[in-house]
Amino acid sequence: MAEFLHGGDRLAEAVRAAYADGQADYTMEPLSRTENGVPYGKVKDGDAVIFCCRRGEREIELTDAFTDPTFQGFDRKPLSDLDFTILTMYHDKYAGRLPIAFAPAKVDHPLAQVVSEAGLTQLHTAESEKFAHVTFFFNGGYNEPFPGEDDVRIQSPKGVPFDQVPALKLPEVADTVIGGIEKGYDFIVTNFANGDVIGHTANCDAKIEAAHHVSTHLERVVTAAKAAGYVIAVTADHGNLETMLTPAGKPHVAHTTNLVPFILIDPATDRALSLNDGSLRDVAPTVLQALGLTQPAVMTGHSLAAGHDFGKNRKMLLIILDGWGFGAKDKTDPIFLGDTAYWDALCAAYPPSWLQASGTYVGLQDGKTGNSEAGHSNLGAGRVVLQDDVRLNAAMQDGSFEQNEVFLRAIEGCRQRGAALHLLFLLTKKSSHGSIDYPLALVKMAADLPEVYLHVIFDGRSTEPGSAPALLEEFDGMLEACGSKAQIVDGIGRGIALDRDLNWAKVQKAYDLMTGGVGRTY
C-alpha cells in the first residue's frame, strides 16, 4: 500500500466526501487543510508565490487579487510584501511589474494590425467568455485595439449554469455583428461561443440545443452580410461540440483533434468557390486576399481561395464557431442530431474545405487537441504560433526550466528571508492551462527549503470527472520520489479560482482559501 507523506491522501479523501455531496472537480468549493485546528500552509506577507498556470485570461483575476495595490474586486487583506511570479505573460499590464518566467514575444504584424495600417475599420466582438480570444489572442498578444478597431464585449450569463442557457448570449452577439454590418466596418470578426462552452458540459440535450442556436443565428448574420455584399468566411478554432460521448458512452467534455470547416462565400458570384484544404494559419491570408491587401512576408500561410478574383473595395466578415469540429454525423454528434437546417444548407451550397486545428499545425505538441487560445492566435497571425506548452516543454527537456533566472531568484529570496514558497497549480497532466510537471520541477529546485506549500486547482475539463483523488495520490507519490518536503495544503475548482468573467465572489473564495484557510476543513 502506498505511503502518503505530502497531504495528497488527506485532500483526496476530502474530495471524495465533496463528491458524495454532489460536487464536481470544476466547481469544487474550497477545501482547507488544518493542523491542530489551525489553517495550514497559508500565503502570508514575506512569502513567495509562483503561479504555475500558463496562458492568461483565466489567471488574470486571481493574479490581480494577490498583486494589484489598487484592487477593488472584493474586500481583502492585502499582502504588501509578497514576491509573486507568473509563469507566462497573462496580460501586458504585468510587464515590468511582476516577474514573468517565460515572457512571450508578440506576433509581428497579425491580421488586425495589417488591416489597421491599411486605414481600414474593424469590429471585434464576442461574449465575455470568448472576448479575449477575438482581441488579445487574435491580435497576436496585443491588449490594446489597433487604430480603427472597435472591440465590443457582451456579458456572458452570470449566476446560472451554462448548460441551462445553451443559447448563452448569442442573440446579442449576432445583433452586434449585424449592427456592425449596417455601420459598414471593413472587417468584422466574431466568435460564437456555444460550441465550446456548452461542449464542455456533460448535458447532452444542451449540446444538441446549442448546435441549433448556432445554426439559427448564423443564418441571421450571414443573410445580413450577403445583402451588404460582404465576403463571408465561417470557420472554427478547434473541435469539441461534435463529439458528445466517449468510447465508453460517457459524456465527452473536452476538445478534440478533429478537422474544422472553412466556408467562404462571395456574394458577387453565384457559384461556390473552389477552396484548398489547409490549417488555421491559412485563414488570415485568405482574409487579406478578399480585402485586397498585401500579405506581409512574416505570414507563412496561404490563401485557401488562391486564384479567385474578389474585385476591389470588398468588405469581410469572419465568423469563428468556437469548438465546432467535423464529427461522425451519427448519434454521437450533436451538430448532426440538432436542428441545424441552415448549417446543413450552407454546407451543401458552399462545400467547406477542411482545416487542421490541433497539434503542430497550431504550435502545440504533436497530437495534442486544439484549444481556443492556440486557434485564435493562429487564425489572427497567419502563421504557426508556438504555444506556451511547446516552449515550456522544450525548456523542461533541455534543462533550461531549472536554470530559469526568474524561478531561481524567487527560490533564493525565500532561502535568504526564511520565507515559505507557495506553488499554485492545476491538477492535470495535459491541460492547455498547465501541468503537474511544472510544480514537480519547482519543488525539486527548492528541495532545501523547509516550507514549500502546494495549492491545488482541480481541473474538470482536461481530466476525467471524478479523477482528482487518484491523481492527488499519484502526485503525492511523485513528490516523495523526488525527495521533496512540499505539502499539499488546499484545493479548489478551476471554475472558481480561474474565473475570467469578473465574478469576484468566486475569486474571493480562492484568495480567502489560500491566504486565510476559509473553506471546508479537512
Summary of the structure (lengths in Angstrom):
residues: 522
radius of gyration: 23.4
end to end distance: 22.1
largest distance: 76.5
contacts: 1954
relative contact order: 0.19
helix: 36%
strand: 17%
